[in-house]
Amino acid sequence: MRSDLEIAQHTELKPITAIADELGILDEELFPYGKYRAKVDLGILERLADRPRGKYVVVTAMTPTPLGEGKTLTTVGLGQALNTIGKKGIICIRQPSMGPVFGIKGGAAGGGHSQVVPMEQINLHLTGDIHAVEIAHNLLAAMIDNHLHQGNPLDISPHEVEWRRVVDVSDRALRNVIVGLGGRVNGVPRETGFDITVASELMAILALANNLGDMRKKLGQIVIGPNRGGEPVTAEDLKGAGAMAVVLKDALMPTLMQTIEHTPAFIHTGPFANIAHGNSSILADRIGLALGDFVVTEAGFGADMGFEKFANIKCRFSGLKPDAVVLVATVRALKVHSGRFTVKPGKPLDDALVQEDLDAIRSGACNLAKHIENVRAFGCDVVVAINRFPTDTTNELKLAQKLALEAGAAAAVVSEVHAKGGPGGAELAQKVAEVAEKPNDFRLLYPDDVSIDEKIQIVAKTLYGADGVTYEPQARKQLGWLNTHGFSDLPICMAKTPLSLSHDATLKGRPSDFTVPIREIRASIGAGFLVPICGNIMRMPGLPATPGAEKIDIDEKGRITGLF
């Protein structure tokens, strides 16, 4: 059986200019990066402003195992399948972080016969957007420390600076660092740290900006921390926003690629809905909606994570609403949520996990039911896509479908897009198209004008099933500061484990009788939201005992091996 990389490398690709031409993108709107990828100029939105909007489909999931359940796979496969049934489908997904690529989870371009290609390019650098975010972010960090060193005319409180540095590698040793050591010539010593680049506020700004001017404005509104009087200090105050905008100018344009079946795919902004915004950009979605019958986009992790942020943040800012929601499930994940099995990255699966076990599926289906309930809380119908694995039995798949329908799904379909590509998702595409034609009652979970605490409580109680939340001293102090300075009307972007509905990764199924501890609340004022950090979640991952980087190599002809 060929690996994902081998399948991708044996695909005959079309020149990206041909993909663009078939979509109706003009030559002057396309900026190729080699033969198979290109940036698309944002001026296309003005040209296509009067086009009718296509149907908007978002893919989410039940709580995944650490191995993932194939959400990007389903997004890519569904886009291909819509073309299989005669619709013009376009995919909008996020650019993978190289942290997981070199870590344990591998790439994020789909898999099998439902991949975005060349998969080496999408997983490694692509058109440099993540690097642009990294440089622009760290430029501001350097300007902060230089400002402190040069006399600190803005009277920034050195020990309350919240703007950390970023790097797109999983590196736990950088989570907490001290800068400015070595004497006065090297700056002012202070504690700080690193986050992974895709968790940068700048990545969220790219995802939520409407145009270049809007991005420039948002960059200026970034709050790096308070001055000694407690007043917020912004990137505009530091005179850093203009240079950051220059660095990010090209990164604001989505990248056009293709799937194995030549379905157009826009790649833009970053992943990690557990610690960040975790959705593709509004701009990419709008371009796709102007060019196609359907846009299939992806929200990171489960319906308690990326989909919640898709709705409460992305749709709040874009004014768009989804026409259909696809929720990915697997027999494997259903069994794991019974609490009887443990999945550890890099370790062989428990033999019992791949044997028929209908009782374990029934026991773990409470997790799937809760995620269906979560999507319906936003007024949307749900199509459950059950990704088929070779070890799944017919009885297991039928039971999973039955339980999904009993939990309130509008449809539940077995998907075989990994093995069969678009044709393997034809039934799924048909059900999605049917649901998308029906009106829905999409709504946000909370209004702007309720308090920060109320917003956090609503998300924790409604979507996680918590009894409530508690605030650690730092979070309570930050909550007071945010209220004092008029930031209470912003939506929230919760940071918590993606491996449980709760804040505790060990609690499987549908946890109950728990409260969510809020450790701190970071202010992403430029992006337009607040980030409550739950429990012990880290915004900088670490590498596993055996990193994927150990297997990645290149031969003398430039052929890459070891990606997965």
RADA-V770740 format. One record per residue. N is the residue number from 0. RES is the residue in one letter. PHI is phi in degrees with one decimal (999 if undefined). OMEGA is omega in radians with two decimals (NA if undefined). BURIAL is b if it has 9 or more other ideal C-beta (glycine too) atoms within 8 Angstrom, else e. Layout:
# RADA-V770740
N & RES & PHI & OMEGA & BURIAL
N & RES & PHI & OMEGA & BURIAL
This chain:
# RADA-V770740
0 & M & 999 & -3.07 & e
1 & R & -73.8 & 3.09 & e
2 & S & -74.4 & 3.08 & e
3 & D & -57.1 & -3.12 & b
4 & L & -63.2 & -3.14 & b
5 & E & -66.0 & 3.09 & e
6 & I & -61.5 & -3.12 & b
7 & A & -63.1 & -3.09 & b
8 & Q & -72.4 & 3.10 & e
9 & H & -98.0 & 3.12 & e
10 & T & -86.0 & 3.06 & e
11 & E & -87.0 & -3.05 & e
12 & L & -92.1 & 2.97 & b
13 & K & -90.2 & 2.99 & e
14 & P & -58.3 & -3.09 & e
15 & I & -64.0 & 3.07 & b
16 & T & -64.6 & 3.10 & b
17 & A & -70.0 & 3.09 & e
18 & I & -60.7 & -3.14 & b
19 & A & -63.7 & -3.13 & b
20 & D & -63.3 & 3.12 & e
21 & E & -64.6 & 3.12 & e
22 & L & -78.5 & -3.06 & b
23 & G & 94.8 & 3.06 & e
24 & I & -85.8 & -3.09 & b
25 & L & -77.1 & -3.13 & e
26 & D & -55.9 & -3.08 & e
27 & E & -73.3 & 3.10 & e
28 & E & -96.3 & -3.03 & b
29 & L & -117.1 & 3.11 & b
30 & F & -123.2 & -3.05 & e
31 & P & -66.3 & 2.96 & b
32 & Y & -113.2 & -3.03 & e
33 & G & 80.9 & -2.97 & e
34 & K & -89.3 & -2.92 & e
35 & Y & -124.1 & 3.10 & b
36 & R & -150.7 & -3.12 & b
37 & A & -158.6 & 2.96 & b
38 & K & -81.1 & 3.12 & b
39 & V & -116.5 & -3.10 & b
40 & D & -65.3 & -3.08 & b
41 & L & -71.5 & 3.07 & b
42 & G & -61.2 & 3.12 & e
43 & I & -61.1 & -3.13 & b
44 & L & -66.5 & 3.09 & b
45 & E & -67.8 & 3.14 & e
46 & R & -64.7 & -3.05 & e
47 & L & -101.2 & -3.01 & b
48 & A & -58.5 & -3.08 & e
49 & D & -92.8 & 3.12 & e
50 & R & -67.2 & 3.01 & e
51 & P & -64.2 & -3.10 & e
52 & R & -81.5 & 3.06 & e
53 & G & -72.7 & 3.11 & b
54 & K & -80.2 & -2.99 & b
55 & Y & -111.9 & -3.08 & b
56 & V & -119.3 & 3.12 & b
57 & V & -118.0 & -3.12 & b
58 & V & -106.9 & 3.07 & b
59 & T & -129.5 & -3.04 & b
60 & A & -158.9 & 2.88 & b
61 & M & -72.9 & 3.11 & b
62 & T & -60.9 & -3.03 & b
63 & P & -82.1 & 2.87 & b
64 & T & -78.1 & 3.11 & b
65 & P & -61.3 & -3.13 & b
66 & L & -86.8 & -3.08 & b
67 & G & 80.2 & -3.07 & e
68 & E & -112.8 & 3.05 & b
69 & G & 94.3 & -3.14 & b
70 & K & -72.6 & 3.06 & b
71 & T & -64.7 & 3.05 & b
72 & L & -53.6 & -3.12 & b
73 & T & -67.3 & 3.12 & b
74 & T & -60.2 & 3.14 & b
75 & V & -66.2 & -3.11 & b
76 & G & -63.1 & 3.12 & b
77 & L & -66.9 & 3.08 & b
78 & G & -58.4 & 3.10 & b
79 & Q & -65.7 & -3.09 & b
80 & A & -65.9 & 3.09 & b
81 & L & -61.7 & 3.04 & b
82 & N & -66.9 & 3.11 & b
83 & T & -60.3 & -3.11 & b
84 & I & -94.3 & 3.00 & b
85 & G & 96.0 & 3.08 & e
86 & K & -97.2 & 3.08 & b
87 & K & -94.6 & -3.08 & b
88 & G & -95.5 & 3.10 & b
89 & I & -130.8 & -3.10 & b
90 & I & -106.4 & 3.01 & b
91 & C & -127.0 & -3.14 & b
92 & I & -127.4 & -3.09 & b
93 & R & -90.2 & 3.06 & b
94 & Q & -77.9 & 3.12 & b
95 & P & -63.2 & 2.96 & b
96 & S & -79.3 & 3.11 & b
97 & M & -79.1 & 3.02 & b
98 & G & -57.7 & 3.09 & b
99 & P & -65.2 & 3.14 & b
100 & V & -57.7 & 3.14 & b
101 & F & -91.6 & -3.11 & b
102 & G & -99.3 & -3.03 & b
103 & I & -119.7 & -2.99 & b
104 & K & -83.9 & -3.13 & b
105 & G & 84.0 & -3.06 & b
106 & G & -77.4 & -3.10 & b
107 & A & -142.8 & -3.14 & b
108 & A & -118.3 & -3.01 & b
109 & G & 93.3 & -3.13 & b
110 & G & -166.8 & 3.11 & b
111 & G & 57.3 & -3.12 & b
112 & H & -99.1 & 3.04 & b
113 & S & -132.6 & -3.11 & b
114 & Q & -130.8 & 2.90 & b
115 & V & -87.7 & -3.04 & b
116 & V & -130.7 & -0.10 & b
117 & P & -65.4 & -3.07 & b
118 & M & -69.5 & 3.06 & b
119 & E & -64.0 & -3.08 & b
120 & Q & -71.5 & -3.10 & b
121 & I & -66.5 & -3.10 & b
122 & N & -86.9 & -3.07 & b
123 & L & -130.1 & 3.04 & b
124 & H & 78.7 & -3.02 & e
125 & L & 53.5 & 3.13 & b
126 & T & -105.9 & 3.01 & b
127 & G & 84.8 & -3.09 & b
128 & D & -61.1 & -3.11 & b
129 & I & -63.8 & 3.11 & b
130 & H & -66.1 & 3.10 & b
131 & A & -64.0 & 3.08 & b
132 & V & -60.3 & -3.12 & b
133 & E & -60.9 & -3.11 & b
134 & I & -66.5 & -3.13 & b
135 & A & -63.8 & 3.13 & b
136 & H & -62.2 & -3.09 & b
137 & N & -71.8 & 3.01 & b
138 & L & -60.7 & 3.12 & b
139 & L & -63.7 & 3.10 & b
140 & A & -60.4 & 3.12 & b
141 & A & -64.3 & 3.13 & e
142 & M & -67.8 & 3.09 & b
143 & I & -63.9 & -3.11 & b
144 & D & -67.1 & 3.07 & b
145 & N & -66.3 & 3.12 & b
146 & H & -61.7 & 3.10 & b
147 & L & -62.8 & -3.10 & b
148 & H & -68.2 & -3.05 & b
149 & Q & -88.5 & 3.04 & e
150 & G & 110.5 & 3.04 & e
151 & N & 57.6 & -3.12 & b
152 & P & -62.3 & 3.10 & e
153 & L & -83.9 & 3.12 & b
154 & D & 57.9 & 3.09 & e
155 & I & -61.3 & 3.07 & b
156 & S & -78.4 & -2.97 & b
157 & P & -57.8 & -3.06 & b
158 & H & -91.1 & 3.09 & e
159 & E & -120.0 & 3.08 & e
160 & V & -66.8 & -3.11 & b
161 & E & -98.6 & -3.10 & b
162 & W & -81.9 & 3.14 & b
163 & R & -89.9 & 3.05 & b
164 & R & -94.8 & -3.12 & b
165 & V & -136.4 & 3.00 & b
166 & V & -153.2 & -3.04 & b
167 & D & -92.1 & 3.03 & b
168 & V & -138.1 & 3.06 & e
169 & S & -71.5 & -3.01 & b
170 & D & -146.3 & -3.05 & b
171 & R & -61.2 & -3.10 & b
172 & A & -66.3 & -3.12 & e
173 & L & -98.0 & -3.09 & b
174 & R & -58.2 & 3.13 & b
175 & N & -134.5 & -3.10 & e
176 & V & -138.2 & 3.00 & b
177 & I & -116.4 & 3.10 & e
178 & V & -104.9 & 3.05 & b
179 & G & 83.6 & 3.12 & b
180 & L & -78.4 & 3.05 & e
181 & G & 103.3 & 3.11 & e
182 & G & 107.6 & -3.02 & e
183 & R & -60.4 & -3.10 & e
184 & V & -65.6 & -3.08 & e
185 & N & -99.8 & 3.04 & e
186 & G & 104.3 & -3.09 & b
187 & V & -93.4 & 3.13 & e
188 & P & -63.2 & 3.05 & e
189 & R & -162.2 & 3.08 & b
190 & E & -82.3 & 3.06 & e
191 & T & -155.8 & 3.13 & b
192 & G & 178.5 & -3.14 & b
193 & F & -121.4 & 2.89 & b
194 & D & -109.5 & 3.04 & b
195 & I & -74.5 & -2.93 & b
196 & T & -56.4 & -3.07 & b
197 & V & -67.7 & 3.05 & b
198 & A & -87.7 & 3.14 & b
199 & S & -62.9 & 3.03 & b
200 & E & -58.7 & 3.13 & b
201 & L & -64.5 & 3.10 & b
202 & M & -64.6 & 3.09 & b
203 & A & -66.3 & 3.10 & b
204 & I & -63.6 & 3.06 & b
205 & L & -57.6 & -3.07 & b
206 & A & -70.0 & -2.99 & b
207 & L & -109.7 & -3.13 & b
208 & A & -74.3 & 3.13 & b
209 & N & -93.0 & -3.12 & e
210 & N & -170.6 & -3.09 & e
211 & L & -62.9 & 3.14 & b
212 & G & -63.5 & 3.12 & e
213 & D & -65.8 & 3.09 & b
214 & M & -61.4 & -3.13 & b
215 & R & -59.4 & 3.12 & b
216 & K & -64.4 & -3.13 & e
217 & K & -64.0 & 3.11 & b
218 & L & -60.9 & 3.13 & b
219 & G & -65.5 & -3.09 & b
220 & Q & -85.1 & 3.11 & b
221 & I & -57.2 & 3.08 & b
222 & V & -101.9 & -3.09 & b
223 & I & -91.4 & -3.12 & b
224 & G & 145.4 & -3.12 & b
225 & P & -94.4 & 2.90 & b
226 & N & -84.1 & -3.08 & b
227 & R & -66.5 & 3.06 & e
228 & G & -88.5 & 3.11 & e
229 & G & 89.7 & -3.14 & e
230 & E & -85.1 & -3.13 & e
231 & P & -68.0 & 3.05 & b
232 & V & -109.3 & -3.04 & b
233 & T & -108.7 & 3.04 & b
234 & A & -62.6 & 3.08 & b
235 & E & -66.6 & 3.09 & b
236 & D & -59.7 & -3.13 & e
237 & L & -82.2 & -3.12 & b
238 & K & 59.9 & 3.14 & e
239 & G & -105.1 & -3.00 & b
240 & A & -66.9 & -3.12 & b
241 & G & -63.3 & 3.13 & e
242 & A & -64.2 & 3.10 & b
243 & M & -62.2 & 3.13 & b
244 & A & -62.6 & 3.10 & b
245 & V & -62.5 & 3.13 & e
246 & V & -63.8 & -3.03 & b
247 & L & -93.6 & -3.03 & b
248 & K & -53.5 & -3.11 & e
249 & D & -73.2 & 3.13 & b
250 & A & -65.9 & 3.12 & b
251 & L & -71.7 & 3.13 & b
252 & M & -87.4 & 3.09 & b
253 & P & -65.2 & 3.09 & b
254 & T & -101.0 & 3.11 & b
255 & L & -97.0 & 3.04 & b
256 & M & -135.7 & -3.13 & b
257 & Q & -145.9 & 3.05 & b
258 & T & -94.8 & 3.09 & b
259 & I & -55.9 & 3.13 & b
260 & E & -98.5 & 3.07 & b
261 & H & 70.1 & 3.00 & b
262 & T & -72.6 & -3.12 & b
263 & P & -64.5 & 3.14 & b
264 & A & -136.8 & 3.02 & b
265 & F & -93.9 & -3.14 & b
266 & I & -113.1 & -3.09 & b
267 & H & -161.4 & 3.12 & b
268 & T & 64.4 & -2.83 & b
269 & G & -113.3 & -3.07 & b
270 & P & -92.7 & 3.03 & b
271 & F & 74.1 & 3.10 & b
272 & A & -70.2 & 3.04 & b
273 & N & -75.9 & -3.10 & b
274 & I & -126.3 & -3.06 & b
275 & A & -148.6 & 3.12 & b
276 & H & -65.9 & 2.94 & b
277 & G & 68.8 & 3.09 & b
278 & N & -131.3 & 3.04 & b
279 & S & -68.3 & -2.96 & b
280 & S & -79.8 & 3.01 & b
281 & I & -60.7 & -3.11 & b
282 & L & -62.8 & 3.12 & b
283 & A & -61.2 & -3.14 & b
284 & D & -62.0 & -3.11 & b
285 & R & -66.2 & 3.09 & b
286 & I & -63.1 & 3.13 & b
287 & G & -61.0 & -3.12 & b
288 & L & -65.9 & 3.09 & b
289 & A & -82.1 & -3.04 & b
290 & L & -105.5 & -2.99 & b
291 & G & -126.6 & 3.04 & b
292 & D & -78.5 & -3.13 & e
293 & F & -137.2 & 2.91 & b
294 & V & -113.3 & 3.08 & b
295 & V & -109.3 & 3.12 & b
296 & T & -116.7 & -3.01 & b
297 & E & -129.7 & 3.05 & b
298 & A & -112.8 & -2.98 & b
299 & G & -63.5 & 3.06 & b
300 & F & 56.5 & -2.98 & b
301 & G & -87.9 & -3.13 & b
302 & A & -70.0 & 3.05 & b
303 & D & -83.3 & -3.04 & b
304 & M & -114.5 & -3.04 & b
305 & G & -63.2 & -3.13 & b
306 & F & -67.8 & 3.08 & b
307 & E & -58.0 & -3.13 & b
308 & K & -75.4 & 3.03 & b
309 & F & -55.9 & -3.07 & b
310 & A & -76.2 & -2.99 & b
311 & N & -75.3 & 3.13 & b
312 & I & -110.8 & -3.01 & b
313 & K & -63.4 & -3.13 & b
314 & C & -69.4 & 3.07 & b
315 & R & -60.1 & -3.09 & b
316 & F & -82.8 & -3.07 & b
317 & S & -86.4 & -3.03 & b
318 & G & 78.8 & 3.11 & e
319 & L & -84.2 & 3.03 & b
320 & K & -137.7 & -3.11 & e
321 & P & -73.3 & 3.05 & b
322 & D & -92.9 & 3.10 & b
323 & A & -157.2 & 3.10 & b
324 & V & -124.7 & 3.07 & b
325 & V & -106.6 & -3.13 & b
326 & L & -116.6 & -3.05 & b
327 & V & -85.7 & 3.07 & b
328 & A & -136.9 & 3.02 & b
329 & T & -139.2 & 3.04 & b
330 & V & -59.6 & -3.14 & b
331 & R & -58.2 & -3.12 & b
332 & A & -66.0 & 3.09 & b
333 & L & -59.3 & 3.12 & b
334 & K & -65.2 & -3.13 & b
335 & V & -61.3 & -3.12 & b
336 & H & -77.1 & 2.94 & b
337 & S & -72.9 & -3.10 & b
338 & G & 85.3 & -3.06 & e
339 & R & -95.1 & -3.05 & e
340 & F & -133.2 & 3.06 & b
341 & T & -124.8 & 3.09 & e
342 & V & -111.1 & 3.11 & b
343 & K & -118.8 & 3.13 & e
344 & P & -55.4 & 3.09 & b
345 & G & 84.2 & 3.13 & e
346 & K & -110.2 & 3.10 & e
347 & P & -60.6 & 3.09 & e
348 & L & -67.7 & 3.02 & e
349 & D & -56.1 & -3.14 & b
350 & D & -53.8 & -3.10 & e
351 & A & -66.0 & -3.10 & e
352 & L & -69.4 & -3.12 & b
353 & V & -104.0 & 3.01 & e
354 & Q & -100.5 & 3.14 & e
355 & E & -59.2 & -3.12 & e
356 & D & -150.9 & -3.07 & b
357 & L & -69.7 & 3.13 & b
358 & D & -64.0 & 3.13 & e
359 & A & -65.0 & 3.12 & b
360 & I & -64.9 & 3.11 & b
361 & R & -61.0 & -3.11 & b
362 & S & -67.4 & -3.10 & b
363 & G & -85.1 & -3.08 & b
364 & A & -67.6 & 3.10 & b
365 & C & -60.8 & 3.11 & b
366 & N & -68.0 & 3.09 & b
367 & L & -60.4 & -3.12 & b
368 & A & -60.9 & 3.14 & b
369 & K & -65.5 & 3.13 & b
370 & H & -69.5 & 3.03 & b
371 & I & -61.7 & 3.08 & b
372 & E & -59.2 & -3.13 & b
373 & N & -62.1 & 3.12 & b
374 & V & -64.4 & -3.12 & b
375 & R & -67.4 & 3.07 & b
376 & A & -63.7 & 3.09 & b
377 & F & -93.9 & 3.08 & b
378 & G & 83.0 & -3.08 & e
379 & C & -111.7 & 2.98 & b
380 & D & -79.0 & -3.03 & b
381 & V & -121.5 & 2.94 & b
382 & V & -106.6 & 3.13 & b
383 & V & -87.7 & 3.07 & b
384 & A & -107.2 & 3.14 & b
385 & I & -98.1 & -3.13 & b
386 & N & -69.0 & -3.06 & b
387 & R & -85.5 & 2.99 & b
388 & F & -104.6 & -3.11 & e
389 & P & -57.4 & -3.10 & e
390 & T & -86.2 & 3.13 & e
391 & D & -70.1 & 3.10 & e
392 & T & -94.0 & 3.12 & e
393 & T & -60.2 & 3.13 & e
394 & N & -62.1 & -3.14 & e
395 & E & -65.2 & -3.12 & b
396 & L & -66.5 & 3.11 & b
397 & K & -64.7 & 3.12 & e
398 & L & -66.0 & 3.11 & b
399 & A & -60.2 & 3.09 & b
400 & Q & -61.2 & -3.12 & b
401 & K & -60.5 & -3.11 & b
402 & L & -67.1 & 3.10 & b
403 & A & -64.5 & 3.14 & b
404 & L & -66.3 & 3.12 & b
405 & E & -64.3 & 3.14 & e
406 & A & -82.5 & 3.06 & b
407 & G & 112.6 & 3.09 & b
408 & A & -67.1 & 3.08 & b
409 & A & -71.4 & 3.10 & e
410 & A & -160.1 & 3.08 & b
411 & A & -139.7 & -2.97 & b
412 & V & -128.7 & 3.00 & b
413 & V & -79.4 & -3.10 & e
414 & S & -107.3 & 3.11 & b
415 & E & -125.2 & -3.09 & b
416 & V & -71.7 & 3.09 & b
417 & H & -66.7 & -3.07 & b
418 & A & -83.2 & -2.95 & e
419 & K & -122.4 & -3.13 & b
420 & G & 66.3 & -3.10 & b
421 & G & -51.4 & 3.13 & b
422 & P & -57.4 & 3.12 & e
423 & G & -72.8 & 3.10 & b
424 & G & -119.9 & -3.06 & b
425 & A & -61.5 & 3.13 & b
426 & E & -65.1 & 3.09 & e
427 & L & -59.2 & -3.13 & b
428 & A & -60.4 & -3.14 & b
429 & Q & -64.7 & 3.14 & b
430 & K & -67.1 & 3.12 & b
431 & V & -63.0 & 3.12 & b
432 & A & -61.6 & 3.12 & b
433 & E & -65.7 & -3.14 & b
434 & V & -64.4 & -3.09 & b
435 & A & -65.1 & 3.13 & b
436 & E & -78.4 & -3.10 & e
437 & K & -89.7 & 3.07 & e
438 & P & -68.0 & 3.04 & e
439 & N & -127.8 & -3.08 & b
440 & D & -115.7 & -3.09 & e
441 & F & -57.1 & -3.13 & b
442 & R & -149.8 & 3.05 & e
443 & L & -79.2 & -3.07 & b
444 & L & -80.0 & -3.13 & b
445 & Y & -151.9 & 3.08 & b
446 & P & -82.7 & 3.14 & e
447 & D & -64.5 & -2.88 & e
448 & D & -89.6 & 3.00 & e
449 & V & -85.3 & -3.04 & e
450 & S & -70.0 & 3.09 & e
451 & I & -58.6 & 3.14 & b
452 & D & -59.3 & 3.13 & e
453 & E & -60.8 & 3.13 & b
454 & K & -61.5 & 3.14 & b
455 & I & -63.3 & 3.14 & b
456 & Q & -62.5 & -3.13 & b
457 & I & -61.2 & -3.14 & b
458 & V & -64.4 & -3.09 & b
459 & A & -64.3 & -3.09 & b
460 & K & -76.9 & -3.04 & b
461 & T & -75.5 & -3.02 & b
462 & L & -97.8 & -3.13 & b
463 & Y & -91.7 & -3.05 & b
464 & G & 83.5 & -3.11 & b
465 & A & -77.1 & 3.02 & b
466 & D & -78.4 & -3.13 & e
467 & G & 163.8 & 3.14 & b
468 & V & -131.2 & 3.00 & b
469 & T & -124.9 & -3.11 & e
470 & Y & -115.0 & 3.02 & b
471 & E & -74.5 & -3.02 & b
472 & P & -52.6 & -3.13 & e
473 & Q & -63.4 & -3.13 & e
474 & A & -65.0 & 3.14 & b
475 & R & -65.0 & 3.09 & b
476 & K & -63.5 & 3.14 & e
477 & Q & -65.9 & 3.11 & b
478 & L & -59.3 & 3.11 & b
479 & G & -63.7 & 3.14 & e
480 & W & -64.2 & -3.13 & b
481 & L & -64.0 & 3.10 & b
482 & N & -64.4 & -3.12 & b
483 & T & -61.0 & -3.03 & e
484 & H & -100.1 & 2.93 & e
485 & G & 80.4 & -3.12 & e
486 & F & -103.1 & -3.04 & b
487 & S & -74.1 & -3.11 & e
488 & D & -84.8 & -3.10 & e
489 & L & -81.8 & 3.02 & b
490 & P & -69.4 & -3.11 & b
491 & I & -112.6 & -3.13 & b
492 & C & -128.7 & -3.01 & b
493 & M & -64.8 & 3.05 & b
494 & A & -114.2 & -3.13 & b
495 & K & -154.8 & 3.11 & b
496 & T & -62.4 & 3.05 & b
497 & P & -88.7 & -2.99 & b
498 & L & -94.8 & 3.08 & e
499 & S & -154.3 & 2.99 & b
500 & L & -65.1 & 3.13 & b
501 & S & -91.4 & 3.06 & b
502 & H & -85.9 & -3.04 & b
503 & D & -108.6 & -3.05 & b
504 & A & -60.9 & -3.10 & e
505 & T & -81.9 & -3.10 & e
506 & L & -88.7 & -3.08 & b
507 & K & -96.9 & 3.13 & b
508 & G & 67.9 & 3.13 & b
509 & R & -121.7 & -3.05 & b
510 & P & -62.1 & 3.08 & b
511 & S & -142.7 & 3.09 & e
512 & D & 56.6 & 3.08 & e
513 & F & -140.4 & 3.00 & b
514 & T & -117.1 & -3.11 & e
515 & V & -97.3 & 3.10 & b
516 & P & -81.5 & 3.10 & b
517 & I & -99.1 & -3.06 & b
518 & R & -77.7 & 3.12 & b
519 & E & -158.2 & 3.10 & b
520 & I & -130.8 & 3.14 & b
521 & R & -89.2 & -3.08 & b
522 & A & -99.4 & 3.03 & b
523 & S & -104.7 & -2.99 & b
524 & I & -69.2 & 3.10 & b
525 & G & -63.2 & 3.10 & b
526 & A & -69.1 & 3.09 & b
527 & G & 98.4 & 3.08 & b
528 & F & -151.1 & 3.11 & b
529 & L & -113.5 & -3.04 & b
530 & V & -118.8 & 3.00 & b
531 & P & -74.3 & -3.10 & b
532 & I & -104.9 & -2.99 & b
533 & C & -98.9 & 3.02 & b
534 & G & 57.9 & -3.05 & b
535 & N & -104.0 & -3.13 & e
536 & I & -61.4 & 3.13 & b
537 & M & -108.8 & 3.08 & b
538 & R & -94.7 & 2.98 & b
539 & M & -132.9 & 3.13 & b
540 & P & -69.7 & 3.04 & b
541 & G & -120.1 & 3.09 & e
542 & L & -76.7 & 3.09 & b
543 & P & -78.4 & 3.14 & b
544 & A & -60.3 & 3.09 & e
545 & T & -123.1 & -3.10 & e
546 & P & -65.3 & 3.06 & b
547 & G & -59.2 & 3.13 & b
548 & A & -57.3 & -3.12 & e
549 & E & -65.4 & -3.07 & e
550 & K & -99.1 & -3.05 & e
551 & I & -86.2 & -3.11 & b
552 & D & -153.8 & 3.14 & e
553 & I & -143.7 & -3.13 & e
554 & D & -94.7 & -3.05 & e
555 & E & -66.3 & 3.11 & e
556 & K & -95.8 & 3.12 & e
557 & G & 86.3 & -3.12 & e
558 & R & -84.3 & -3.09 & e
559 & I & -85.5 & 3.08 & b
560 & T & -128.6 & 3.00 & b
561 & G & 90.8 & 3.07 & b
562 & L & -74.3 & 3.09 & b
563 & F & -147.4 & NA & e
